Amino acid sequence: MLTVRIRIAAVGLLSMLCAAAQASVQTVPAATPPDSIAARVQPCIACHGARGFAAADGYYPRIAGKPAGYLLNQMLNFQAGRRHFPLMIYLLQLQNPAYLREMAQYFAAQQVPYGPPEAGRLDAARLAQGRQLAMQGDPARQVPACMDCHGSRLLGTEPAVPGLLGVSQDYLVGQLGAWRSGARTAYAPDCMAEIARRLSDSEIDALAGWLAAQTVPASAEPDRQFAHSPPLRCGSLEQAAAADAPDVADAGALPPPSDATLERGRVLVTLADCGACHTARGGAAFAGGRAIPTPFGTFYSPNITPDRDTGIGRWSADDFWRALHQGVGRDGRPLYPVFPYTSYTRIRRGDSDAMYAYLRTLRPQRQADPPHDLRFPYGHRSLLSAWRLLYFRPGVYQPDVRRSMQWNRGAYLVQGVAHCSACHEPRNSLGALRSAQSALGGQLLGWYAPSLTAQDQASLAGWSIPEIVTLLASGSIGSHAEHGQHAVTLGPMSEVVHSSLQYTSAEDLQAMALYLQSLPVTPGRFAAPLARTADQILYDGQAIYARHCAACHGEQGQGHVPFGPPLTQDRQVMGVSVTNAIRVVLFGGYAPGTREDARPVGMPPYAQSLSDVQIAAVLSYVRAAWGNNAAAVASSEVADNRGNQLW
């Protein structure tokens, strides 16, 4: 559970830094930007622009004017593991389908003129070959003509087939090649993969070259319907038809069992967020296989469905209890503490049995566990005996008789089931938790999880119970908070909110909030400047801020809620760790789409448009302006984060 929150409990108010589109803001408006879908899709525009463009990390294709069903399908493909560009996965994976559909409909309605065609790179014979494939196909090899599906003018067909004109030859070659190799897939049956495998490299190059050389007409709307039935069955079209149903299910919701014990188990499994770690992206729920990178190597989560051969189908309730309470597997071998049994040991036996009973109701999935990929010598489980002797003491949570039942419930959930300390407390060089009272947080998956007790990080002592509950349940809190708190969850904490906390009962969230609010506050240590920041850095940073950030965050850092929270005198802006601030400027992001906040505001990524030096300058300026007084950010710190995984 990695909390990446703003102001009191998060990444810092920089989670919305630079929320204006990079090329469109030249002056600073005084008024708050209007809340519209156009404003909420700025993260998309920051990369794709009006027509798409090539950058060092890849080609960002045009999305304006594409059929809405096609755009929605592609976003769902990124969520489900059929497409693999990391930044797109990061931005989209926690958004609900209804919000993605609204985005798709917005871009489908944008009619931006196309640029001139690409200069020809093929001779006349190769172009003729490409035209033949596009207009007539090759019936002898069951290769349909492109225009059979992609429209009479090759500009797409409603509801879900894209146009093929106005994109580069290299991009088309790359996409067809990805289909041939399996690097890109679509809903089954995947007709494009089938067609791509029937074409030779030479034919793909000829087809892409001819398409890229065509002039796009001024009126570039897609065909409204097919002239005749598509020549191949297409899973993407079937998915688009299904998505037009009135209700698109949220994949994060779990079906409620009727039996009281099973319902209790479902509640606990959801709060423990078992599904997030034990489900690979695009894989079967709880079937394991998700990679968990650590300083010791990469661990892979196991299958916990009731499959008898590859899951926990042969486990007894006693086996499950020993795993949670003692950290040992069914075979008696010690488990690696990447499985947070150091927290789960506090779970009561009755709750363990309920969780076990619920997991037994899941659909069995036959999927073997991938082997861990660990650095020497951490692959030797015998070393865990010494680690456990030093750092692990099993023990069920014992209530504090001086506290209320609600407080004890919150302590039990936070310390045990929700295992918050697994991320929010620092670890030593052997991966053991150091101290709950430390003024430092934890470093996990490239993000910094702030300390839940430190005054300058994520202590909630000054928050009201309703404010804490709102943040936990929705992933964000804005202008309507009782005390004016502004917070957004990003990074792995967004996943916790999306797949776990939003489904937790109000009573349990209130209990957790009461406990978190009561934690003793440890003195913080704001990042005081070690030396005066150079005037040139501040001058450059101020210019970047004025162009890219002030429209949402205000000329004086005062903020424009909901698009830009205030940046003045903020604990996280001035905090010791700048990791999260750097990452949100590099990669942007959305808060999780939840039942409370289904249309979260997004932050554009700037990794593709600002250099390490520029990002360091603007962050240094924010940390020194308007009464802020914290150390400058080095460009090397930005470079270190630029290459890190998103999570």
C-alpha positions in Angstrom: 0.0 0.0 0.0 2.0 3.0 -1.2 0.5 6.3 -0.3 1.3 8.9 -2.9 -0.8 11.8 -1.7 -0.6 15.6 -1.7 0.0 18.1 1.1 -0.6 15.9 4.2 -0.6 12.4 2.8 0.7 12.4 -0.7 3.2 13.0 -3.4 2.8 16.7 -2.7 0.8 19.4 -4.3 3.0 18.9 -7.3 0.8 16.1 -8.4 -1.0 18.6 -10.6 2.1 20.7 -11.5 2.2 22.0 -15.0 -1.4 20.9 -15.7 -1.7 23.2 -18.7 -1.0 21.8 -22.2 2.7 22.4 -23.0 2.3 24.4 -26.2 -0.9 26.3 -25.5 -0.2 28.4 -22.5 1.6 31.7 -23.2 0.0 33.9 -20.6 -1.4 33.5 -17.1 -5.2 33.9 -16.9 -6.6 35.3 -13.7 -9.7 33.1 -13.7 -10.0 29.5 -12.8 -9.9 27.3 -15.9 -13.4 26.0 -16.8 -14.1 22.4 -15.8 -14.8 20.6 -19.1 -13.8 17.3 -20.7 -11.5 19.4 -22.9 -9.6 20.4 -19.8 -9.6 16.9 -18.4 -7.9 15.4 -21.5 -4.9 17.7 -21.3 -2.6 14.7 -20.4 -3.6 13.1 -23.8 -3.0 16.3 -25.8 0.4 16.9 -24.1 1.7 13.8 -26.0 -0.5 13.4 -29.0 -1.0 17.0 -29.9 -3.4 17.9 -32.6 -1.9 15.6 -35.3 0.4 13.3 -33.4 4.2 13.5 -33.6 7.4 11.5 -33.3 9.5 11.8 -30.1 12.6 10.1 -28.8 10.6 7.5 -27.0 8.3 6.6 -29.8 5.6 7.9 -32.2 2.4 9.4 -30.7 -0.3 8.9 -33.3 -3.0 11.3 -34.2 -6.2 10.5 -32.2 -8.4 13.5 -33.3 -11.3 12.4 -35.6 -10.7 8.6 -35.1 -13.9 6.7 -34.4 -14.9 6.7 -30.8 -15.3 2.9 -30.6 -11.7 2.5 -31.9 -10.2 4.9 -29.4 -12.1 3.2 -26.6 -10.9 -0.2 -27.7 -7.3 0.9 -27.7 -7.5 2.4 -24.2 -9.1 -0.9 -23.0 -6.3 -2.8 -24.8 -3.7 -0.9 -22.7 -5.6 -1.7 -19.6 -5.9 -5.4 -20.4 -2.3 -6.1 -21.5 -2.9 -6.3 -25.2 -0.8 -3.1 -25.8 2.3 -2.3 -23.9 3.5 1.3 -24.0 4.3 2.0 -20.3 3.1 5.6 -20.1 -0.3 4.8 -21.6 -0.7 1.9 -19.2 0.2 4.2 -16.3 -2.3 6.9 -17.4 -5.2 4.7 -18.2 -5.1 1.5 -16.1 -7.1 2.8 -13.1 -9.8 4.7 -15.1 -13.4 3.4 -15.4 -14.7 2.5 -18.9 -17.4 5.2 -18.8 -14.8 7.9 -18.3 -12.6 6.4 -21.1 -15.6 6.4 -23.4 -16.2 10.1 -22.7 -12.6 10.8 -23.6 -12.9 8.8 -26.8 -16.1 10.6 -27.8 -14.4 13.9 -27.3 -11.4 13.1 -29.5 -13.7 11.5 -32.1 -15.5 14.8 -32.5 -12.3 16.8 -33.1 -11.9 17.6 -36.8 -8.3 18.9 -37.1 -7.0 19.4 -40.7 -4.4 16.8 -41.7 -0.9 17.9 -42.8 0.7 17.2 -46.2 1.4 13.5 -47.1 4.8 12.0 -46.4 7.4 12.3 -49.1 7.5 9.1 -51.2 10.3 6.6 -50.5 9.2 3.9 -52.9 9.4 3.5 -56.6 6.3 3.4 -58.8 6.2 -0.5 -58.9 6.2 -0.7 -55.1 3.6 2.0 -54.8 1.4 0.2 -57.3 1.8 -3.0 -55.2 0.7 -1.1 -52.1 -2.3 0.4 -53.9 -3.3 -3.0 -55.1 -3.3 -4.4 -51.5 -5.2 -1.4 -50.1 -7.9 -1.2 -52.8 -8.3 -4.9 -53.9 -6.4 -7.1 -51.5 -5.2 -10.6 -52.5 -8.2 -12.9 -52.6 -6.1 -15.9 -53.4 -4.4 -15.6 -50.0 -7.5 -14.4 -48.2 -6.0 -11.0 -47.7 -9.0 -8.5 -47.8 -8.6 -5.1 -49.2 -8.0 -2.4 -46.6 -11.0 -0.4 -47.9 -13.3 -3.4 -47.1 -13.0 -2.5 -43.4 -11.2 0.9 -43.2 -13.8 2.8 -45.3 -14.3 3.7 -48.9 -11.8 6.5 -48.5 -9.6 4.7 -46.1 -10.6 7.2 -43.4 -12.2 4.7 -41.1 -15.6 3.2 -40.4 -17.9 3.8 -37.5 -18.0 2.6 -34.8 -14.5 1.2 -34.3 -12.3 0.9 -37.4 -9.6 3.6 -37.7 -8.5 5.5 -40.8 -5.2 4.6 -42.4 -4.3 7.9 -44.0 -2.3 10.7 -42.4 0.2 8.6 -40.5 3.8 7.8 -41.3 5.1 4.8 -43.2 7.3 3.9 -40.3 4.4 3.9 -37.9 2.3 1.7 -40.1 5.2 -0.8 -40.7 5.8 -0.9 -36.9 2.2 -1.6 -36.1 1.8 -4.3 -38.7 5.0 -5.8 -37.5 3.9 -5.8 -33.9 0.7 -7.7 -34.9 2.8 -10.3 -36.8 5.1 -10.8 -33.8 2.4 -10.8 -31.2 3.7 -7.7 -29.5 0.4 -6.0 -30.2 -2.9 -7.9 -29.9 -6.6 -7.0 -30.0 -9.8 -8.6 -28.9 -10.2 -12.1 -30.1 -10.6 -13.0 -32.9 -7.8 -10.7 -33.8 -8.4 -10.1 -37.5 -5.4 -7.7 -37.9 -2.9 -10.2 -36.5 -4.4 -12.8 -39.0 -4.0 -10.4 -41.9 -0.5 -9.2 -40.9 0.8 -12.8 -40.7 -0.3 -13.4 -44.3 1.8 -10.4 -45.6 5.5 -10.5 -46.4 7.8 -7.8 -45.1 8.0 -6.4 -48.6 4.3 -6.2 -48.9 3.9 -4.5 -45.6 6.5 -1.9 -46.6 4.7 -1.3 -50.0 1.3 -1.0 -48.4 2.5 1.4 -45.6 4.4 3.5 -48.2 1.4 3.9 -50.4 -0.9 4.8 -47.6 1.5 7.4 -46.1 1.9 9.0 -49.5 -1.9 9.8 -49.9 -3.3 13.2 -49.5 -6.1 13.4 -46.9 -9.2 15.2 -48.1 -10.4 18.3 -46.3 -13.5 16.4 -45.3 -12.0 13.5 -43.4 -14.9 12.0 -41.5 -15.0 8.2 -41.3 -17.8 6.2 -43.1 -20.9 5.9 -41.0 -21.4 2.2 -41.8 -19.9 -0.7 -43.7 -20.8 -1.0 -47.4 -21.0 -4.7 -46.8 -20.3 -7.2 -44.1 -16.6 -7.2 -43.0 -14.7 -10.1 -44.7 -13.4 -11.5 -41.4 -14.8 -11.8 -37.9 -13.4 -9.0 -35.8 -13.3 -9.1 -32.0 -12.7 -5.3 -31.8 -16.0 -4.7 -33.6 -17.8 -7.1 -31.3 -16.3 -5.4 -28.3 -17.3 -2.0 -29.6 -20.9 -3.2 -29.9 -20.8 -4.6 -26.4 -19.4 -1.3 -25.0 -22.4 0.5 -26.4 -24.6 -1.3 -23.8 -26.0 1.1 -21.2 -23.8 -0.1 -18.4 -20.1 -1.0 -18.8 -19.0 -3.0 -15.8 -16.2 -1.8 -13.6 -13.6 -4.6 -13.6 -12.6 -3.6 -10.0 -15.9 -4.6 -8.5 -16.2 -8.0 -6.8 -19.5 -9.9 -6.7 -21.0 -9.9 -3.2 -21.4 -13.4 -1.8 -24.6 -14.1 0.1 -23.2 -16.2 2.9 -22.2 -14.0 5.9 -18.8 -15.8 6.3 -18.0 -15.4 2.6 -19.1 -11.8 2.7 -16.7 -11.2 5.6 -14.0 -12.9 3.7 -14.6 -10.9 0.6 -14.5 -7.6 2.6 -11.1 -8.6 4.1 -9.6 -9.9 0.8 -10.6 -6.7 -0.9 -9.2 -4.5 1.9 -6.0 -6.6 1.9 -5.8 -5.8 -1.9 -4.9 -9.4 -2.6 -6.2 -9.2 -6.2 -3.9 -6.3 -7.1 -0.7 -8.3 -6.3 -2.0 -11.7 -7.4 -3.3 -10.6 -10.8 -1.0 -9.9 -13.8 -2.1 -7.1 -16.1 -4.6 -8.7 -18.5 -4.4 -12.0 -16.7 -7.0 -14.0 -14.8 -8.0 -12.6 -11.4 -6.0 -14.0 -8.5 -4.0 -16.3 -10.8 -0.7 -14.7 -10.0 2.2 -13.9 -12.3 2.5 -10.2 -11.5 6.1 -9.0 -11.4 7.2 -7.2 -8.2 10.6 -5.6 -8.7 12.7 -5.1 -5.5 16.3 -4.3 -4.7 16.9 -8.0 -4.4 15.5 -9.0 -7.8 12.0 -9.6 -9.2 9.5 -11.6 -7.4 6.4 -13.1 -9.1 3.1 -13.4 -7.2 1.7 -16.9 -6.9 -1.7 -18.3 -8.1 -4.2 -18.2 -5.2 -7.2 -19.5 -7.0 -8.5 -22.9 -5.9 -6.8 -24.8 -8.7 -5.6 -28.0 -7.2 -2.3 -28.3 -9.2 -1.1 -24.7 -9.6 -3.1 -22.7 -7.0 -4.2 -23.3 -3.4 -6.8 -25.9 -4.1 -5.0 -28.5 -1.9 -4.5 -26.0 0.9 -6.4 -26.4 4.1 -7.6 -23.6 6.4 -4.7 -24.4 8.7 -2.2 -24.1 5.8 -3.6 -20.7 4.9 -3.5 -19.5 8.5 0.2 -20.6 8.8 1.0 -18.6 5.7 -0.6 -15.4 7.1 0.4 -15.9 10.7 3.8 -17.6 10.5 5.0 -16.8 7.0 5.4 -20.4 5.9 4.0 -22.2 2.8 2.1 -25.5 2.7 5.3 -27.4 2.3 6.8 -25.8 5.4 9.3 -23.6 3.6 9.6 -20.0 4.8 7.9 -17.4 2.5 9.8 -14.4 1.2 8.6 -11.3 3.1 7.6 -9.6 -0.1 4.4 -11.3 0.9 3.6 -9.0 3.8 3.2 -11.7 6.5 5.0 -9.4 8.9 1.7 -7.4 8.9 -0.7 -10.3 8.2 0.5 -12.0 11.3 -1.8 -9.6 13.2 -4.9 -11.0 11.5 -7.2 -13.1 13.7 -7.8 -16.8 13.0 -11.5 -16.3 12.4 -10.7 -13.6 9.8 -8.1 -15.8 8.2 -10.6 -18.6 7.9 -13.2 -16.2 6.3 -10.6 -15.1 3.7 -9.7 -18.7 2.9 -13.4 -19.5 2.5 -13.9 -16.7 0.1 -10.8 -17.5 -2.0 -12.2 -21.1 -2.3 -15.2 -19.7 -4.1 -13.1 -18.2 -6.9 -13.0 -19.8 -10.4 -9.9 -22.1 -10.5 -7.3 -21.0 -12.9 -4.6 -23.4 -14.1 -1.5 -21.3 -14.3 1.9 -22.3 -12.9 3.8 -19.7 -10.8 6.8 -18.2 -12.7 10.1 -18.6 -10.9 11.5 -15.6 -9.1 14.4 -13.9 -10.7 16.6 -12.9 -7.7 20.2 -11.7 -7.4 22.7 -13.9 -5.6 22.5 -14.9 -2.9 18.8 -14.0 -2.2 17.5 -17.0 -4.2 18.6 -19.3 -1.3 15.6 -19.6 1.0 17.8 -21.0 3.8 18.9 -17.4 4.4 15.4 -16.6 5.4 15.8 -18.5 8.7 18.4 -16.0 9.9 16.3 -13.1 8.6 13.2 -14.3 10.5 15.2 -14.8 13.6 16.3 -11.2 13.5 13.3 -9.4 12.2 10.0 -11.4 12.5 7.9 -12.0 15.6 4.5 -13.6 14.9 1.6 -12.3 16.9 -2.2 -11.6 16.5 -3.3 -8.0 17.1 -4.0 -7.3 20.8 -6.6 -4.6 21.5 -5.5 -1.5 23.5 -8.0 -1.5 26.4 -7.5 2.2 26.9 -8.9 2.9 23.5 -12.4 2.7 22.0 -13.7 -0.3 19.9 -13.6 1.9 16.8 -10.0 2.9 17.3 -9.0 -0.7 17.9 -10.8 -1.7 14.7 -8.9 0.9 12.8 -5.6 -0.1 14.3 -6.3 -3.8 13.5 -7.1 -2.9 9.8 -4.2 -0.5 9.3 -1.6 -2.6 11.0 -2.8 -6.0 9.8 -5.2 -6.4 7.0 -4.3 -3.3 5.0 -0.6 -3.7 5.9 0.0 0.0 5.4 3.5 -0.1 7.1 4.7 -2.4 4.4 5.2 0.7 2.2 5.0 3.6 4.6 7.9 2.7 6.9 11.6 2.6 5.8 13.5 -0.6 5.4 17.1 -1.5 6.1 19.5 -3.0 3.6 18.0 -6.5 4.2 14.4 -5.4 3.6 13.3 -5.3 7.2 11.1 -2.5 8.6 13.1 -0.1 10.7 10.7 1.8 12.9 7.1 2.9 12.9 8.2 6.2 14.6 10.8 7.0 11.9 10.6 10.4 10.3 11.2 8.7 6.9 8.9 6.8 4.7 9.5 3.9 2.4 10.9 3.7 -1.2 8.9 1.3 -3.3 8.5 0.6 -7.0 10.2 3.9 -7.8 7.9 6.0 -5.6 8.3 7.4 -2.1 5.7 6.4 0.4 5.7 9.2 3.0 5.8 8.6 6.7 2.4 8.5 8.3 3.7 10.1 11.4 6.2 12.7 10.2 4.9 16.3 10.6 6.4 17.3 7.3 5.1 14.3 5.3 1.9 12.4 5.7 0.8 12.8 9.3 -3.0 13.2 9.4 -3.2 14.7 12.9 -4.5 18.0 11.5 -7.2 16.4 9.3 -10.8 15.7 10.2 -12.3 12.2 10.0 -14.5 13.1 7.0 -11.5 14.5 5.1 -9.4 11.3 5.6 -12.4 9.1 4.6 -12.9 11.1 1.5 -9.3 10.8 0.4 -9.2 7.0 1.1 -12.5 6.3 -0.6 -12.1 8.5 -3.7 -8.4 9.0 -4.2 -8.7 12.8 -4.1 -10.0 15.7 -2.0 -10.5 19.2 -3.3 -12.2 22.5 -2.7 -15.1 21.2 -0.6 -13.0 19.8 2.2 -13.9 21.0 5.7 -10.4 22.5 6.3 -9.5 23.2 2.7 -7.2 20.2 2.3 -6.1 19.3 -1.3 -4.8 15.8 -2.0 -4.6 13.4 -4.9 -3.3 9.8 -4.9 -0.9 8.8 -7.7 1.4 5.9 -8.3 0.8 2.6 -6.6 -1.5 4.2 -3.9 -3.9 4.9 -6.7 -4.2 1.2 -7.3 -4.9 0.6 -3.6 -7.7 3.1 -3.8 -9.1 1.8 -7.1 -9.1 -1.9 -6.3 -9.5 -1.9 -2.5 -10.3 1.2 -0.5 -13.2 2.5 -2.6 -15.0 -0.8 -1.8 -14.4 -0.6 1.9 -17.4 0.2 4.1 -17.8 3.7 5.6 -17.6 2.2 9.1 -14.2 0.6 8.4 -12.8 3.7 6.7 -13.9 5.8 9.6 -12.2 3.5 12.0 -9.0 3.6 10.0 -9.2 7.4 9.8 -9.6 7.6 13.5 -6.5 5.5 14.1 -4.4 7.3 11.5 -5.4 10.6 12.9 -4.3 9.5 16.4 -0.8 8.4 15.4 1.9 10.4 17.4 3.5 13.1 15.3 7.2 12.8 14.9 9.3 15.9 14.1 9.9 16.4 10.5 12.9 17.9 8.7 12.0 20.1 5.8 14.5 20.2 3.1 16.3 23.4 4.0 18.4 24.8 1.3 22.0 23.6 1.6 23.1 26.6 -0.5 21.5 29.5 -2.2 19.9 28.4 -5.5 21.7 30.0 -8.4 19.8 33.0 -9.8 20.0 31.7 -13.4 18.3 28.4 -12.3 15.5 30.4 -10.6 15.1 32.7 -13.6 14.8 29.7 -16.0 12.5 27.9 -13.7 10.2 30.9 -13.3 10.0 31.2 -17.1 9.1 27.5 -17.5 6.5 27.8 -14.7 4.9 30.8 -16.3 4.5 29.1 -19.6 3.5 25.6 -18.5 2.2 25.7 -15.0 0.7 29.0 -13.9 -2.5 28.7 -15.8 -3.6 25.9 -13.4 -1.5 26.5 -10.3 -1.7 30.3 -10.3 0.9 33.0 -10.9 1.7 33.1 -7.2 1.2 29.3 -6.6 -2.2 29.9 -5.2 -3.8 27.2 -7.2 -7.0 26.8 -9.2 -9.0 23.9 -7.9 -9.7 21.3 -9.2 -7.1 21.6 -11.9 -4.2 23.0 -9.9 -3.8 22.7 -6.1 -1.9 25.5 -4.3 1.9 25.1 -4.1 2.7 27.6 -1.4 4.0 26.5 2.0 3.3 22.9 1.3 4.9 20.1 3.3 5.5 17.9 0.3 6.7 20.7 -2.0 9.4 21.4 0.7 9.9 17.8 1.7 13.1 15.9 2.1 12.3 13.5 -0.8 11.7 15.1 -4.2 11.1 11.7 -5.9 7.3 12.0 -6.3 7.4 15.6 -7.4 9.9 14.7 -10.1 7.8 11.7 -11.2 4.6 13.6 -11.5 6.2 16.2 -13.7 7.9 13.5 -15.8 4.9 11.2 -16.2 1.9 13.1 -15.1 -1.1 11.0 -14.2 -4.7 10.7 -13.2 -6.1 10.0 -9.7 -7.9 6.7 -9.8 -11.4 6.5 -11.2 -13.7 5.7 -8.3 -17.4 5.6 -7.5 -16.9 8.9 -5.6 -14.8 10.5 -8.3 -15.4 8.9 -11.7 -13.9 11.7 -13.8 -10.6 12.7 -12.1 -8.6 15.6 -13.3 -5.3 14.6 -15.0 -1.8 16.0 -15.1 0.1 16.0 -18.4 3.4 14.2 -18.7 6.4 16.4 -19.5 9.1 13.7 -20.0 8.8 14.1 -23.8 8.9 17.9 -23.9 11.1 19.1 -21.0 14.7 18.2 -20.4 16.2 17.0 -17.1 17.7 20.5 -16.6 14.4 22.2 -17.3 12.4 20.0 -14.9 15.0 20.5 -12.2 14.8 24.2 -12.8 11.0 24.5 -12.5 11.0 22.3 -9.4 13.8 24.3 -7.8 11.8 27.5 -8.6 8.6 26.2 -7.0 10.6 25.1 -3.9 12.1 28.5 -3.5 9.2 30.8 -4.5 6.3 32.4 -2.6 7.9 31.9 0.8 8.9 28.3 0.1 12.5 27.7 1.2 13.8 24.2 0.2 16.8 22.8 -1.5 17.2 23.0 -5.3 16.6 19.9 -7.4 19.5 18.5 -9.4 19.1 17.5 -13.0 20.8 14.2 -12.0 17.9 13.4 -9.7 15.5 13.9 -12.6 17.6 11.7 -14.8 17.6 8.9 -12.2 13.8 9.0 -12.2 13.3 9.3 -15.9 14.7 5.8 -16.5 12.8 4.1 -13.7 9.7 2.0 -14.3 6.4 3.6 -13.6 5.5 0.7 -11.2 
